[in-house]
Amino acid sequence: NDPAYREHFERAEKILKKEGYIPVNPVKIGEKYVMDRYEKPEYGDFMRADLRALLDCDGIMYLPSAVDSEGSKVEQAVAKSLNLLVVKIKAV
């Protein structure tokens, strides 16, 4: 979807930290928990790790480029079903 997704997530993480939040960056979750555990990780491996982390969050903020992302849609649906805050970041 977004070829610059890593950069966008990194920038959003920095912005949220400056605002006093404790952001959970899905890119870093994938690097930390998936890449080390699976020889050939698949999409589902990343999503499971991401959703496990989401369960410990108070809400989610998603990037403008994530509108068509299937992973973002799943994250939003889970967050909404748990009555977590769901906010779209306007720009990064």
PDB file of N, CA, C and O in Angstrom:
ATOM      1  N   ASN A   1       0.811  -1.190   0.000  1.00  0.00           N
ATOM      2  CA  ASN A   1       0.000   0.000   0.000  1.00  0.00           C
ATOM      3  C   ASN A   1       0.865   1.269   0.000  1.00  0.00           C
ATOM      4  O   ASN A   1       0.901   2.007  -0.985  1.00  0.00           O
ATOM      5  N   ASP A   2       1.552   1.507   1.105  1.00  0.00           N
ATOM      6  CA  ASP A   2       2.333   2.736   1.273  1.00  0.00           C
ATOM      7  C   ASP A   2       3.817   2.390   1.274  1.00  0.00           C
ATOM      8  O   ASP A   2       4.311   1.828   2.252  1.00  0.00           O
ATOM      9  N   PRO A   3       4.535   2.710   0.207  1.00  0.00           N
ATOM     10  CA  PRO A   3       5.956   2.351   0.145  1.00  0.00           C
ATOM     11  C   PRO A   3       6.801   3.034   1.229  1.00  0.00           C
ATOM     12  O   PRO A   3       7.886   2.552   1.554  1.00  0.00           O
ATOM     13  N   ALA A   4       6.325   4.128   1.780  1.00  0.00           N
ATOM     14  CA  ALA A   4       7.071   4.848   2.826  1.00  0.00           C
ATOM     15  C   ALA A   4       6.491   4.576   4.218  1.00  0.00           C
ATOM     16  O   ALA A   4       6.642   5.394   5.125  1.00  0.00           O
ATOM     17  N   TYR A   5       5.826   3.425   4.385  1.00  0.00           N
ATOM     18  CA  TYR A   5       5.139   3.155   5.652  1.00  0.00           C
ATOM     19  C   TYR A   5       6.073   3.173   6.858  1.00  0.00           C
ATOM     20  O   TYR A   5       5.697   3.669   7.920  1.00  0.00           O
ATOM     21  N   ARG A   6       7.277   2.645   6.710  1.00  0.00           N
ATOM     22  CA  ARG A   6       8.213   2.634   7.846  1.00  0.00           C
ATOM     23  C   ARG A   6       8.505   4.062   8.318  1.00  0.00           C
ATOM     24  O   ARG A   6       8.452   4.361   9.511  1.00  0.00           O
ATOM     25  N   GLU A   7       8.808   4.917   7.375  1.00  0.00           N
ATOM     26  CA  GLU A   7       9.100   6.321   7.690  1.00  0.00           C
ATOM     27  C   GLU A   7       7.886   6.998   8.333  1.00  0.00           C
ATOM     28  O   GLU A   7       8.031   7.749   9.297  1.00  0.00           O
ATOM     29  N   HIS A   8       6.699   6.733   7.801  1.00  0.00           N
ATOM     30  CA  HIS A   8       5.487   7.345   8.342  1.00  0.00           C
ATOM     31  C   HIS A   8       5.199   6.874   9.766  1.00  0.00           C
ATOM     32  O   HIS A   8       4.835   7.676  10.626  1.00  0.00           O
ATOM     33  N   PHE A   9       5.361   5.583  10.012  1.00  0.00           N
ATOM     34  CA  PHE A   9       5.151   5.069  11.374  1.00  0.00           C
ATOM     35  C   PHE A   9       6.178   5.657  12.338  1.00  0.00           C
ATOM     36  O   PHE A   9       5.851   5.997  13.475  1.00  0.00           O
ATOM     37  N   GLU A  10       7.411   5.772  11.877  1.00  0.00           N
ATOM     38  CA  GLU A  10       8.479   6.338  12.719  1.00  0.00           C
ATOM     39  C   GLU A  10       8.167   7.795  13.070  1.00  0.00           C
ATOM     40  O   GLU A  10       8.309   8.207  14.221  1.00  0.00           O
ATOM     41  N   ARG A  11       7.750   8.553  12.085  1.00  0.00           N
ATOM     42  CA  ARG A  11       7.415   9.963  12.307  1.00  0.00           C
ATOM     43  C   ARG A  11       6.222  10.095  13.259  1.00  0.00           C
ATOM     44  O   ARG A  11       6.238  10.927  14.167  1.00  0.00           O
ATOM     45  N   ALA A  12       5.192   9.276  13.050  1.00  0.00           N
ATOM     46  CA  ALA A  12       4.020   9.314  13.931  1.00  0.00           C
ATOM     47  C   ALA A  12       4.406   8.938  15.360  1.00  0.00           C
ATOM     48  O   ALA A  12       3.913   9.535  16.317  1.00  0.00           O
ATOM     49  N   GLU A  13       5.276   7.961  15.501  1.00  0.00           N
ATOM     50  CA  GLU A  13       5.735   7.551  16.830  1.00  0.00           C
ATOM     51  C   GLU A  13       6.434   8.712  17.546  1.00  0.00           C
ATOM     52  O   GLU A  13       6.196   8.946  18.731  1.00  0.00           O
ATOM     53  N   LYS A  14       7.278   9.424  16.840  1.00  0.00           N
ATOM     54  CA  LYS A  14       7.989  10.566  17.441  1.00  0.00           C
ATOM     55  C   LYS A  14       7.017  11.664  17.861  1.00  0.00           C
ATOM     56  O   LYS A  14       7.159  12.248  18.935  1.00  0.00           O
ATOM     57  N   ILE A  15       6.035  11.941  17.016  1.00  0.00           N
ATOM     58  CA  ILE A  15       5.036  12.960  17.336  1.00  0.00           C
ATOM     59  C   ILE A  15       4.264  12.571  18.593  1.00  0.00           C
ATOM     60  O   ILE A  15       4.066  13.397  19.484  1.00  0.00           O
ATOM     61  N   LEU A  16       3.832  11.321  18.665  1.00  0.00           N
ATOM     62  CA  LEU A  16       3.058  10.858  19.819  1.00  0.00           C
ATOM     63  C   LEU A  16       3.887  10.898  21.101  1.00  0.00           C
ATOM     64  O   LEU A  16       3.373  11.257  22.160  1.00  0.00           O
ATOM     65  N   LYS A  17       5.162  10.533  21.010  1.00  0.00           N
ATOM     66  CA  LYS A  17       6.040  10.603  22.186  1.00  0.00           C
ATOM     67  C   LYS A  17       6.163  12.035  22.686  1.00  0.00           C
ATOM     68  O   LYS A  17       6.110  12.280  23.891  1.00  0.00           O
ATOM     69  N   LYS A  18       6.326  12.981  21.769  1.00  0.00           N
ATOM     70  CA  LYS A  18       6.432  14.391  22.154  1.00  0.00           C
ATOM     71  C   LYS A  18       5.173  14.878  22.853  1.00  0.00           C
ATOM     72  O   LYS A  18       5.232  15.774  23.696  1.00  0.00           O
ATOM     73  N   GLU A  19       4.033  14.289  22.504  1.00  0.00           N
ATOM     74  CA  GLU A  19       2.760  14.663  23.113  1.00  0.00           C
ATOM     75  C   GLU A  19       2.512  13.936  24.438  1.00  0.00           C
ATOM     76  O   GLU A  19       1.490  14.160  25.088  1.00  0.00           O
ATOM     77  N   GLY A  20       3.445  13.068  24.837  1.00  0.00           N
ATOM     78  CA  GLY A  20       3.333  12.385  26.117  1.00  0.00           C
ATOM     79  C   GLY A  20       2.701  11.001  26.072  1.00  0.00           C
ATOM     80  O   GLY A  20       2.464  10.393  27.115  1.00  0.00           O
ATOM     81  N   TYR A  21       2.427  10.504  24.882  1.00  0.00           N
ATOM     82  CA  TYR A  21       1.855   9.162  24.741  1.00  0.00           C
ATOM     83  C   TYR A  21       2.964   8.116  24.745  1.00  0.00           C
ATOM     84  O   TYR A  21       4.140   8.436  24.572  1.00  0.00           O
ATOM     85  N   ILE A  22       2.574   6.880  24.943  1.00  0.00           N
ATOM     86  CA  ILE A  22       3.487   5.744  24.838  1.00  0.00           C
ATOM     87  C   ILE A  22       3.052   4.949  23.604  1.00  0.00           C
ATOM     88  O   ILE A  22       2.241   4.029  23.712  1.00  0.00           O
ATOM     89  N   PRO A  23       3.581   5.297  22.451  1.00  0.00           N
ATOM     90  CA  PRO A  23       3.135   4.644  21.217  1.00  0.00           C
ATOM     91  C   PRO A  23       3.678   3.225  21.062  1.00  0.00           C
ATOM     92  O   PRO A  23       4.767   2.895  21.531  1.00  0.00           O
ATOM     93  N   VAL A  24       2.886   2.406  20.394  1.00  0.00           N
ATOM     94  CA  VAL A  24       3.291   1.057  20.030  1.00  0.00           C
ATOM     95  C   VAL A  24       3.328   1.033  18.507  1.00  0.00           C
ATOM     96  O   VAL A  24       2.292   1.126  17.848  1.00  0.00           O
ATOM     97  N   ASN A  25       4.515   0.909  17.965  1.00  0.00           N
ATOM     98  CA  ASN A  25       4.726   0.971  16.529  1.00  0.00           C
ATOM     99  C   ASN A  25       4.633  -0.441  15.944  1.00  0.00           C
ATOM    100  O   ASN A  25       5.458  -1.291  16.280  1.00  0.00           O
ATOM    101  N   PRO A  26       3.648  -0.716  15.076  1.00  0.00           N
ATOM    102  CA  PRO A  26       3.494  -2.066  14.528  1.00  0.00           C
ATOM    103  C   PRO A  26       4.693  -2.537  13.716  1.00  0.00           C
ATOM    104  O   PRO A  26       4.952  -3.738  13.636  1.00  0.00           O
ATOM    105  N   VAL A  27       5.419  -1.615  13.121  1.00  0.00           N
ATOM    106  CA  VAL A  27       6.616  -2.006  12.368  1.00  0.00           C
ATOM    107  C   VAL A  27       7.648  -2.595  13.335  1.00  0.00           C
ATOM    108  O   VAL A  27       8.280  -3.608  13.038  1.00  0.00           O
ATOM    109  N   LYS A  28       7.809  -1.957  14.477  1.00  0.00           N
ATOM    110  CA  LYS A  28       8.777  -2.440  15.458  1.00  0.00           C
ATOM    111  C   LYS A  28       8.315  -3.741  16.098  1.00  0.00           C
ATOM    112  O   LYS A  28       9.142  -4.578  16.460  1.00  0.00           O
ATOM    113  N   ILE A  29       7.025  -3.920  16.241  1.00  0.00           N
ATOM    114  CA  ILE A  29       6.507  -5.191  16.758  1.00  0.00           C
ATOM    115  C   ILE A  29       6.900  -6.314  15.814  1.00  0.00           C
ATOM    116  O   ILE A  29       7.369  -7.369  16.241  1.00  0.00           O
ATOM    117  N   GLY A  30       6.702  -6.072  14.523  1.00  0.00           N
ATOM    118  CA  GLY A  30       7.069  -7.079  13.528  1.00  0.00           C
ATOM    119  C   GLY A  30       8.543  -7.411  13.565  1.00  0.00           C
ATOM    120  O   GLY A  30       8.929  -8.578  13.496  1.00  0.00           O
ATOM    121  N   GLU A  31       9.367  -6.384  13.675  1.00  0.00           N
ATOM    122  CA  GLU A  31      10.816  -6.607  13.713  1.00  0.00           C
ATOM    123  C   GLU A  31      11.228  -7.353  14.981  1.00  0.00           C
ATOM    124  O   GLU A  31      12.088  -8.233  14.936  1.00  0.00           O
ATOM    125  N   LYS A  32      10.621  -7.005  16.094  1.00  0.00           N
ATOM    126  CA  LYS A  32      11.035  -7.577  17.373  1.00  0.00           C
ATOM    127  C   LYS A  32      10.481  -8.982  17.617  1.00  0.00           C
ATOM    128  O   LYS A  32      11.202  -9.870  18.071  1.00  0.00           O
ATOM    129  N   TYR A  33       9.209  -9.175  17.314  1.00  0.00           N
ATOM    130  CA  TYR A  33       8.568 -10.431  17.695  1.00  0.00           C
ATOM    131  C   TYR A  33       8.363 -11.427  16.564  1.00  0.00           C
ATOM    132  O   TYR A  33       8.139 -12.610  16.821  1.00  0.00           O
ATOM    133  N   VAL A  34       8.433 -10.980  15.334  1.00  0.00           N
ATOM    134  CA  VAL A  34       8.146 -11.886  14.222  1.00  0.00           C
ATOM    135  C   VAL A  34       9.408 -12.296  13.485  1.00  0.00           C
ATOM    136  O   VAL A  34       9.634 -13.483  13.253  1.00  0.00           O
ATOM    137  N   MET A  35      10.222 -11.336  13.121  1.00  0.00           N
ATOM    138  CA  MET A  35      11.407 -11.634  12.316  1.00  0.00           C
ATOM    139  C   MET A  35      12.370 -12.574  13.024  1.00  0.00           C
ATOM    140  O   MET A  35      13.060 -13.360  12.375  1.00  0.00           O
ATOM    141  N   ASP A  36      12.424 -12.501  14.342  1.00  0.00           N
ATOM    142  CA  ASP A  36      13.326 -13.372  15.101  1.00  0.00           C
ATOM    143  C   ASP A  36      12.766 -14.777  15.302  1.00  0.00           C
ATOM    144  O   ASP A  36      13.523 -15.699  15.602  1.00  0.00           O
ATOM    145  N   ARG A  37      11.467 -14.957  15.146  1.00  0.00           N
ATOM    146  CA  ARG A  37      10.833 -16.239  15.470  1.00  0.00           C
ATOM    147  C   ARG A  37      10.524 -17.123  14.269  1.00  0.00           C
ATOM    148  O   ARG A  37      10.404 -18.340  14.405  1.00  0.00           O
ATOM    149  N   TYR A  38      10.398 -16.527  13.120  1.00  0.00           N
ATOM    150  CA  TYR A  38       9.987 -17.287  11.945  1.00  0.00           C
ATOM    151  C   TYR A  38      11.029 -17.145  10.840  1.00  0.00           C
ATOM    152  O   TYR A  38      11.526 -16.054  10.561  1.00  0.00           O
ATOM    153  N   GLU A  39      11.339 -18.272  10.226  1.00  0.00           N
ATOM    154  CA  GLU A  39      12.304 -18.243   9.121  1.00  0.00           C
ATOM    155  C   GLU A  39      11.728 -17.489   7.927  1.00  0.00           C
ATOM    156  O   GLU A  39      12.405 -16.665   7.313  1.00  0.00           O
ATOM    157  N   LYS A  40      10.483 -17.780   7.612  1.00  0.00           N
ATOM    158  CA  LYS A  40       9.789 -17.108   6.509  1.00  0.00           C
ATOM    159  C   LYS A  40       8.440 -16.605   7.022  1.00  0.00           C
ATOM    160  O   LYS A  40       7.412 -17.241   6.793  1.00  0.00           O
ATOM    161  N   PRO A  41       8.443 -15.460   7.719  1.00  0.00           N
ATOM    162  CA  PRO A  41       7.185 -14.966   8.284  1.00  0.00           C
ATOM    163  C   PRO A  41       6.173 -14.613   7.200  1.00  0.00           C
ATOM    164  O   PRO A  41       6.520 -14.142   6.117  1.00  0.00           O
ATOM    165  N   GLU A  42       4.922 -14.856   7.531  1.00  0.00           N
ATOM    166  CA  GLU A  42       3.825 -14.550   6.626  1.00  0.00           C
ATOM    167  C   GLU A  42       2.991 -13.424   7.215  1.00  0.00           C
ATOM    168  O   GLU A  42       3.171 -13.051   8.374  1.00  0.00           O
ATOM    169  N   TYR A  43       2.095 -12.895   6.431  1.00  0.00           N
ATOM    170  CA  TYR A  43       1.229 -11.790   6.849  1.00  0.00           C
ATOM    171  C   TYR A  43       0.542 -12.098   8.178  1.00  0.00           C
ATOM    172  O   TYR A  43       0.509 -11.252   9.072  1.00  0.00           O
ATOM    173  N   GLY A  44      -0.001 -13.292   8.306  1.00  0.00           N
ATOM    174  CA  GLY A  44      -0.717 -13.672   9.525  1.00  0.00           C
ATOM    175  C   GLY A  44       0.167 -13.640  10.763  1.00  0.00           C
ATOM    176  O   GLY A  44      -0.316 -13.334  11.853  1.00  0.00           O
ATOM    177  N   ASP A  45       1.449 -13.949  10.617  1.00  0.00           N
ATOM    178  CA  ASP A  45       2.381 -13.901  11.748  1.00  0.00           C
ATOM    179  C   ASP A  45       2.511 -12.464  12.263  1.00  0.00           C
ATOM    180  O   ASP A  45       2.524 -12.223  13.470  1.00  0.00           O
ATOM    181  N   PHE A  46       2.608 -11.526  11.332  1.00  0.00           N
ATOM    182  CA  PHE A  46       2.707 -10.115  11.710  1.00  0.00           C
ATOM    183  C   PHE A  46       1.404  -9.630  12.351  1.00  0.00           C
ATOM    184  O   PHE A  46       1.434  -8.910  13.349  1.00  0.00           O
ATOM    185  N   MET A  47       0.275 -10.017  11.786  1.00  0.00           N
ATOM    186  CA  MET A  47      -1.012  -9.574  12.321  1.00  0.00           C
ATOM    187  C   MET A  47      -1.264 -10.138  13.716  1.00  0.00           C
ATOM    188  O   MET A  47      -1.786  -9.431  14.578  1.00  0.00           O
ATOM    189  N   ARG A  48      -0.903 -11.390  13.949  1.00  0.00           N
ATOM    190  CA  ARG A  48      -1.096 -11.961  15.297  1.00  0.00           C
ATOM    191  C   ARG A  48      -0.281 -11.194  16.330  1.00  0.00           C
ATOM    192  O   ARG A  48      -0.781 -10.880  17.411  1.00  0.00           O
ATOM    193  N   ALA A  49       0.971 -10.891  16.001  1.00  0.00           N
ATOM    194  CA  ALA A  49       1.818 -10.129  16.927  1.00  0.00           C
ATOM    195  C   ALA A  49       1.245  -8.733  17.145  1.00  0.00           C
ATOM    196  O   ALA A  49       1.222  -8.232  18.270  1.00  0.00           O
ATOM    197  N   ASP A  50       0.791  -8.117  16.079  1.00  0.00           N
ATOM    198  CA  ASP A  50       0.218  -6.780  16.147  1.00  0.00           C
ATOM    199  C   ASP A  50      -1.043  -6.763  17.011  1.00  0.00           C
ATOM    200  O   ASP A  50      -1.210  -5.875  17.848  1.00  0.00           O
ATOM    201  N   LEU A  51      -1.912  -7.724  16.814  1.00  0.00           N
ATOM    202  CA  LEU A  51      -3.164  -7.771  17.577  1.00  0.00           C
ATOM    203  C   LEU A  51      -2.922  -8.089  19.049  1.00  0.00           C
ATOM    204  O   LEU A  51      -3.633  -7.578  19.915  1.00  0.00           O
ATOM    205  N   ARG A  52      -1.932  -8.923  19.341  1.00  0.00           N
ATOM    206  CA  ARG A  52      -1.581  -9.177  20.756  1.00  0.00           C
ATOM    207  C   ARG A  52      -1.174  -7.875  21.430  1.00  0.00           C
ATOM    208  O   ARG A  52      -1.581  -7.604  22.560  1.00  0.00           O
ATOM    209  N   ALA A  53      -0.382  -7.080  20.749  1.00  0.00           N
ATOM    210  CA  ALA A  53       0.056  -5.795  21.308  1.00  0.00           C
ATOM    211  C   ALA A  53      -1.132  -4.834  21.448  1.00  0.00           C
ATOM    212  O   ALA A  53      -1.220  -4.096  22.429  1.00  0.00           O
ATOM    213  N   LEU A  54      -2.022  -4.844  20.491  1.00  0.00           N
ATOM    214  CA  LEU A  54      -3.186  -3.964  20.520  1.00  0.00           C
ATOM    215  C   LEU A  54      -4.040  -4.201  21.765  1.00  0.00           C
ATOM    216  O   LEU A  54      -4.626  -3.262  22.304  1.00  0.00           O
ATOM    217  N   LEU A  55      -4.110  -5.429  22.215  1.00  0.00           N
ATOM    218  CA  LEU A  55      -4.934  -5.746  23.379  1.00  0.00           C
ATOM    219  C   LEU A  55      -4.471  -5.033  24.642  1.00  0.00           C
ATOM    220  O   LEU A  55      -5.252  -4.878  25.581  1.00  0.00           O
ATOM    221  N   ASP A  56      -3.228  -4.602  24.681  1.00  0.00           N
ATOM    222  CA  ASP A  56      -2.694  -3.879  25.838  1.00  0.00           C
ATOM    223  C   ASP A  56      -2.729  -2.364  25.662  1.00  0.00           C
ATOM    224  O   ASP A  56      -2.254  -1.633  26.531  1.00  0.00           O
ATOM    225  N   CYS A  57      -3.277  -1.888  24.566  1.00  0.00           N
ATOM    226  CA  CYS A  57      -3.317  -0.449  24.287  1.00  0.00           C
ATOM    227  C   CYS A  57      -4.638   0.161  24.751  1.00  0.00           C
ATOM    228  O   CYS A  57      -5.638  -0.533  24.934  1.00  0.00           O
ATOM    229  N   ASP A  58      -4.610   1.472  24.934  1.00  0.00           N
ATOM    230  CA  ASP A  58      -5.821   2.215  25.301  1.00  0.00           C
ATOM    231  C   ASP A  58      -6.590   2.681  24.070  1.00  0.00           C
ATOM    232  O   ASP A  58      -7.756   3.063  24.165  1.00  0.00           O
ATOM    233  N   GLY A  59      -5.936   2.648  22.924  1.00  0.00           N
ATOM    234  CA  GLY A  59      -6.562   3.086  21.690  1.00  0.00           C
ATOM    235  C   GLY A  59      -5.590   2.928  20.540  1.00  0.00           C
ATOM    236  O   GLY A  59      -4.450   2.501  20.721  1.00  0.00           O
ATOM    237  N   ILE A  60      -6.061   3.281  19.352  1.00  0.00           N
ATOM    238  CA  ILE A  60      -5.181   3.234  18.189  1.00  0.00           C
ATOM    239  C   ILE A  60      -5.304   4.542  17.407  1.00  0.00           C
ATOM    240  O   ILE A  60      -6.349   5.194  17.394  1.00  0.00           O
ATOM    241  N   MET A  61      -4.214   4.891  16.768  1.00  0.00           N
ATOM    242  CA  MET A  61      -4.194   6.002  15.827  1.00  0.00           C
ATOM    243  C   MET A  61      -3.696   5.406  14.522  1.00  0.00           C
ATOM    244  O   MET A  61      -2.695   4.689  14.502  1.00  0.00           O
ATOM    245  N   TYR A  62      -4.379   5.695  13.453  1.00  0.00           N
ATOM    246  CA  TYR A  62      -3.942   5.126  12.181  1.00  0.00           C
ATOM    247  C   TYR A  62      -3.594   6.224  11.193  1.00  0.00           C
ATOM    248  O   TYR A  62      -4.124   7.334  11.246  1.00  0.00           O
ATOM    249  N   LEU A  63      -2.693   5.881  10.297  1.00  0.00           N
ATOM    250  CA  LEU A  63      -2.158   6.833   9.326  1.00  0.00           C
ATOM    251  C   LEU A  63      -3.146   7.074   8.193  1.00  0.00           C
ATOM    252  O   LEU A  63      -3.952   6.198   7.880  1.00  0.00           O
ATOM    253  N   PRO A  64      -3.094   8.261   7.568  1.00  0.00           N
ATOM    254  CA  PRO A  64      -3.976   8.541   6.427  1.00  0.00           C
ATOM    255  C   PRO A  64      -3.827   7.512   5.304  1.00  0.00           C
ATOM    256  O   PRO A  64      -4.801   7.187   4.625  1.00  0.00           O
ATOM    257  N   SER A  65      -2.621   7.008   5.112  1.00  0.00           N
ATOM    258  CA  SER A  65      -2.375   6.036   4.038  1.00  0.00           C
ATOM    259  C   SER A  65      -2.940   4.656   4.355  1.00  0.00           C
ATOM    260  O   SER A  65      -2.910   3.768   3.503  1.00  0.00           O
ATOM    261  N   ALA A  66      -3.452   4.465   5.567  1.00  0.00           N
ATOM    262  CA  ALA A  66      -3.944   3.147   5.973  1.00  0.00           C
ATOM    263  C   ALA A  66      -5.418   2.921   5.658  1.00  0.00           C
ATOM    264  O   ALA A  66      -5.979   1.890   6.031  1.00  0.00           O
ATOM    265  N   VAL A  67      -6.043   3.863   4.983  1.00  0.00           N
ATOM    266  CA  VAL A  67      -7.471   3.759   4.701  1.00  0.00           C
ATOM    267  C   VAL A  67      -7.815   2.457   3.978  1.00  0.00           C
ATOM    268  O   VAL A  67      -8.837   1.839   4.275  1.00  0.00           O
ATOM    269  N   ASP A  68      -6.986   2.043   3.045  1.00  0.00           N
ATOM    270  CA  ASP A  68      -7.258   0.831   2.276  1.00  0.00           C
ATOM    271  C   ASP A  68      -6.505  -0.391   2.797  1.00  0.00           C
ATOM    272  O   ASP A  68      -6.561  -1.457   2.183  1.00  0.00           O
ATOM    273  N   SER A  69      -5.809  -0.251   3.907  1.00  0.00           N
ATOM    274  CA  SER A  69      -5.017  -1.353   4.455  1.00  0.00           C
ATOM    275  C   SER A  69      -5.912  -2.363   5.165  1.00  0.00           C
ATOM    276  O   SER A  69      -6.660  -2.014   6.078  1.00  0.00           O
ATOM    277  N   GLU A  70      -5.826  -3.618   4.733  1.00  0.00           N
ATOM    278  CA  GLU A  70      -6.626  -4.664   5.383  1.00  0.00           C
ATOM    279  C   GLU A  70      -6.225  -4.817   6.850  1.00  0.00           C
ATOM    280  O   GLU A  70      -7.081  -5.008   7.715  1.00  0.00           O
ATOM    281  N   GLY A  71      -4.921  -4.732   7.128  1.00  0.00           N
ATOM    282  CA  GLY A  71      -4.454  -4.837   8.509  1.00  0.00           C
ATOM    283  C   GLY A  71      -5.013  -3.728   9.379  1.00  0.00           C
ATOM    284  O   GLY A  71      -5.423  -3.971  10.514  1.00  0.00           O
ATOM    285  N   SER A  72      -5.031  -2.510   8.854  1.00  0.00           N
ATOM    286  CA  SER A  72      -5.577  -1.382   9.600  1.00  0.00           C
ATOM    287  C   SER A  72      -7.070  -1.564   9.846  1.00  0.00           C
ATOM    288  O   SER A  72      -7.569  -1.236  10.922  1.00  0.00           O
ATOM    289  N   LYS A  73      -7.775  -2.081   8.862  1.00  0.00           N
ATOM    290  CA  LYS A  73      -9.218  -2.330   9.031  1.00  0.00           C
ATOM    291  C   LYS A  73      -9.467  -3.349  10.150  1.00  0.00           C
ATOM    292  O   LYS A  73     -10.395  -3.189  10.944  1.00  0.00           O
ATOM    293  N   VAL A  74      -8.646  -4.382  10.208  1.00  0.00           N
ATOM    294  CA  VAL A  74      -8.778  -5.391  11.267  1.00  0.00           C
ATOM    295  C   VAL A  74      -8.482  -4.757  12.624  1.00  0.00           C
ATOM    296  O   VAL A  74      -9.221  -4.963  13.587  1.00  0.00           O
ATOM    297  N   GLU A  75      -7.387  -3.979  12.695  1.00  0.00           N
ATOM    298  CA  GLU A  75      -7.024  -3.311  13.952  1.00  0.00           C
ATOM    299  C   GLU A  75      -8.150  -2.394  14.424  1.00  0.00           C
ATOM    300  O   GLU A  75      -8.498  -2.383  15.604  1.00  0.00           O
ATOM    301  N   GLN A  76      -8.708  -1.634  13.501  1.00  0.00           N
ATOM    302  CA  GLN A  76      -9.794  -0.722  13.862  1.00  0.00           C
ATOM    303  C   GLN A  76     -11.019  -1.482  14.353  1.00  0.00           C
ATOM    304  O   GLN A  76     -11.651  -1.078  15.329  1.00  0.00           O
ATOM    305  N   ALA A  77     -11.354  -2.566  13.689  1.00  0.00           N
ATOM    306  CA  ALA A  77     -12.514  -3.364  14.094  1.00  0.00           C
ATOM    307  C   ALA A  77     -12.315  -3.945  15.493  1.00  0.00           C
ATOM    308  O   ALA A  77     -13.232  -3.925  16.315  1.00  0.00           O
ATOM    309  N   VAL A  78     -11.121  -4.457  15.757  1.00  0.00           N
ATOM    310  CA  VAL A  78     -10.833  -5.009  17.085  1.00  0.00           C
ATOM    311  C   VAL A  78     -10.900  -3.901  18.128  1.00  0.00           C
ATOM    312  O   VAL A  78     -11.522  -4.068  19.177  1.00  0.00           O
ATOM    313  N   ALA A  79     -10.262  -2.772  17.844  1.00  0.00           N
ATOM    314  CA  ALA A  79     -10.265  -1.649  18.789  1.00  0.00           C
ATOM    315  C   ALA A  79     -11.687  -1.175  19.078  1.00  0.00           C
ATOM    316  O   ALA A  79     -12.042  -0.943  20.234  1.00  0.00           O
ATOM    317  N   LYS A  80     -12.491  -1.032  18.047  1.00  0.00           N
ATOM    318  CA  LYS A  80     -13.879  -0.602  18.234  1.00  0.00           C
ATOM    319  C   LYS A  80     -14.672  -1.614  19.046  1.00  0.00           C
ATOM    320  O   LYS A  80     -15.472  -1.237  19.903  1.00  0.00           O
ATOM    321  N   SER A  81     -14.455  -2.895  18.782  1.00  0.00           N
ATOM    322  CA  SER A  81     -15.200  -3.927  19.515  1.00  0.00           C
ATOM    323  C   SER A  81     -14.821  -3.958  20.993  1.00  0.00           C
ATOM    324  O   SER A  81     -15.595  -4.430  21.825  1.00  0.00           O
ATOM    325  N   LEU A  82     -13.629  -3.455  21.319  1.00  0.00           N
ATOM    326  CA  LEU A  82     -13.176  -3.384  22.711  1.00  0.00           C
ATOM    327  C   LEU A  82     -13.416  -2.000  23.320  1.00  0.00           C
ATOM    328  O   LEU A  82     -12.962  -1.719  24.429  1.00  0.00           O
ATOM    329  N   ASN A  83     -14.127  -1.145  22.593  1.00  0.00           N
ATOM    330  CA  ASN A  83     -14.418   0.221  23.035  1.00  0.00           C
ATOM    331  C   ASN A  83     -13.158   1.036  23.296  1.00  0.00           C
ATOM    332  O   ASN A  83     -13.112   1.843  24.226  1.00  0.00           O
ATOM    333  N   LEU A  84     -12.135   0.822  22.471  1.00  0.00           N
ATOM    334  CA  LEU A  84     -10.914   1.613  22.558  1.00  0.00           C
ATOM    335  C   LEU A  84     -11.062   2.848  21.676  1.00  0.00           C
ATOM    336  O   LEU A  84     -11.862   2.870  20.740  1.00  0.00           O
ATOM    337  N   LEU A  85     -10.293   3.855  21.987  1.00  0.00           N
ATOM    338  CA  LEU A  85     -10.278   5.060  21.176  1.00  0.00           C
ATOM    339  C   LEU A  85      -9.680   4.746  19.812  1.00  0.00           C
ATOM    340  O   LEU A  85      -8.643   4.087  19.733  1.00  0.00           O
ATOM    341  N   VAL A  86     -10.315   5.206  18.734  1.00  0.00           N
ATOM    342  CA  VAL A  86      -9.803   5.018  17.373  1.00  0.00           C
ATOM    343  C   VAL A  86      -9.737   6.402  16.731  1.00  0.00           C
ATOM    344  O   VAL A  86     -10.759   7.069  16.572  1.00  0.00           O
ATOM    345  N   VAL A  87      -8.525   6.830  16.363  1.00  0.00           N
ATOM    346  CA  VAL A  87      -8.308   8.170  15.832  1.00  0.00           C
ATOM    347  C   VAL A  87      -7.457   8.078  14.564  1.00  0.00           C
ATOM    348  O   VAL A  87      -6.463   7.354  14.517  1.00  0.00           O
ATOM    349  N   LYS A  88      -7.866   8.822  13.545  1.00  0.00           N
ATOM    350  CA  LYS A  88      -7.067   8.912  12.323  1.00  0.00           C
ATOM    351  C   LYS A  88      -6.122  10.104  12.452  1.00  0.00           C
ATOM    352  O   LYS A  88      -6.566  11.217  12.737  1.00  0.00           O
ATOM    353  N   ILE A  89      -4.842   9.884  12.247  1.00  0.00           N
ATOM    354  CA  ILE A  89      -3.861  10.955  12.227  1.00  0.00           C
ATOM    355  C   ILE A  89      -4.041  11.693  10.906  1.00  0.00           C
ATOM    356  O   ILE A  89      -4.107  11.063   9.850  1.00  0.00           O
ATOM    357  N   LYS A  90      -4.121  13.011  10.953  1.00  0.00           N
ATOM    358  CA  LYS A  90      -4.371  13.773   9.722  1.00  0.00           C
ATOM    359  C   LYS A  90      -3.195  13.795   8.783  1.00  0.00           C
ATOM    360  O   LYS A  90      -3.376  13.716   7.568  1.00  0.00           O
ATOM    361  N   ALA A  91      -1.985  13.902   9.313  1.00  0.00           N
ATOM    362  CA  ALA A  91      -0.790  13.959   8.460  1.00  0.00           C
ATOM    363  C   ALA A  91       0.433  13.612   9.287  1.00  0.00           C
ATOM    364  O   ALA A  91       0.478  13.864  10.492  1.00  0.00           O
ATOM    365  N   VAL A  92       1.426  13.031   8.626  1.00  0.00           N
ATOM    366  CA  VAL A  92       2.720  12.757   9.279  1.00  0.00           C
ATOM    367  C   VAL A  92       3.846  13.235   8.394  1.00  0.00           C
ATOM    368  O   VAL A  92       5.015  13.101   8.755  1.00  0.00           O
TER     369      VAL A  92
END
